[in-house]
Amino acid sequence: MYDLIIKNGNIIDGTGAPKKISDIAIKDGKICEIGKISGASNRVINAENKFVTPGWVDIHTHYDGQATWDPYLTPSSWHGVTTCVFGNCGVGFAPVKKGKENFLINLMEGVEDIPETVLSEGIDFCWETFPEYLNALESSKRIMDIGTQVPHSALRFFVMGEDGANHLYKPNENQIITMRDLLEDALNAGALGVSTSRTTKHKSADGNLVPSLNADDKELAGIAEALKNTKKGLLQCNSDMGPGEMELLIQASKYSGQPLSVLLIQYNDFPERWRETLNYISKANKNGIITTGQVGSRPIGVLMGFNTSVNPFSSHEDWKKIKNLSNNERNKILKNDMNIRNTLINNVPENAHTKWIKKTFPLTYLLKEPLNYEPTKEMSITSIASSLNKSPWEIILDHFISSNDDEFLMHTFENYTHNSLDVIAEMLESKYTICGVGDAGAHVATICDASYPTFMVPFWSRDRKRGKLLNLEYLISKQTLKTAQTYGLNDRGALIEGMRADINIIDYENIGLTKPCLSYDLPAGGKRLIQKSNGYNHTFVKGIEVSQNGEFTGELPGKLIRGSQSIN
Ligand SMILES: [Zn+2]
């Protein structure tokens, strides 16, 4: 007797193989048969005209805090994600000494834009060491499987104290050895790797550069040695990729004998640099050093609105008079009071904020339905304003008050230098890239890219209007088997007999995203941008249905993943 048979689905198995119509039988959380199945089953789902895929494996999230208070891990669980990995980009909440938690909160607030009040109220720090953090994560039920990595900044601060917070201070030999030993303990306890940040984009909330910014080869060698000694885990890195960076990281990975995964992003200041990084990645792989580039699927940017973290008008004097009003009340004033309208549009204060906002106009677009994540140059605020002979501020203001919902601008600051997603197509086409950089759980009131998988599948296989499309089966492999394999999660990511039954049944005709909106549902009433999905008929985690047509079933079969996994 099977637990479940999914009949007549169009199976996209995650390996990149062409889709085929077949049945899948599930028992005890595993896929036990694929083909024409006639045996008895407790439940049968007719998946005719539906796609049956592995659950998405999102390896670039920041649920380090949220995972301790929210069993549902939204937004990811609204988007077919059945496994997520956090502890990315060198930031997280363990190890941490009692009384020193605020340093890590401040760092997470600055680097990943998760408010301090949310983290302070949400997290019950009942751990100090990384293995204790894993135990805390393991003690609660949740909707999907989670895995995590040791954040370099936390490790550094734990070992070096206040010195460790300063990126200019180098650890001494003993401190390097202590970091190595603690990392070994963490890897042996089940950490999936270690992550580090080497980007000047990352600053703590009080403006300091991240501790790990320019860790030298000795410090990195200490980290690599822990990977080498345990033969476990991966090195994940977010770097500006300036001169010498890839050499250093590849050297560390080579020494460790373990894989490397880096972010692959187009920066506006160096729009071609990602190609050099990708060349390094390809070369490293050819030399036997397993290296992946984590890529996005749409522009990376900031959503701006009246109520988001970044509001173009926030420094206008007259804004302060209306900022605490509801959207309704505020819109009434902004539609009728010509004085206040006029000052907001024409009396723009000269300061760093407005200077930056003005600079964004050529790469900022009105986000309207139907959502367009590849707008043309003519759709930028600059172009619209000049074609209508109006002030850009008027265009923005009228957009924000066009409804009583929150309306947004999309400012693209990465992956969209030339107003085209052709760079993403090129990145996705490399066999050494995987889907990542959605930063789910982070940047809560500036972006909501936890929805990447739901965007990627229809956009890149069907809906894109301004350039080439990619093969659907290939795209899905980048979000399933390839991401799972990157972290050694060899028990999932493909619909193959013996694998975990982490499965999405998708209505491809209707898969898509809803408009982003603000929700005030974080601890302490903190706000975040959320974006929901359509088209996921069923999502199963280990054979148990966790959501049906966008509604959670209440089942929480997700577990903490400790270390790499194999079938059985
Ligand atoms: Zn990140």
Boltz pocket constraint, residues with backbone or C-beta under 6 A from the ligand:
constraints:
  - pocket:
      binder: B
      contacts: [[A, 60], [A, 61], [A, 62], [A, 88], [A, 89], [A, 238], [A, 437], [A, 439]]
      max_distance: 6.0
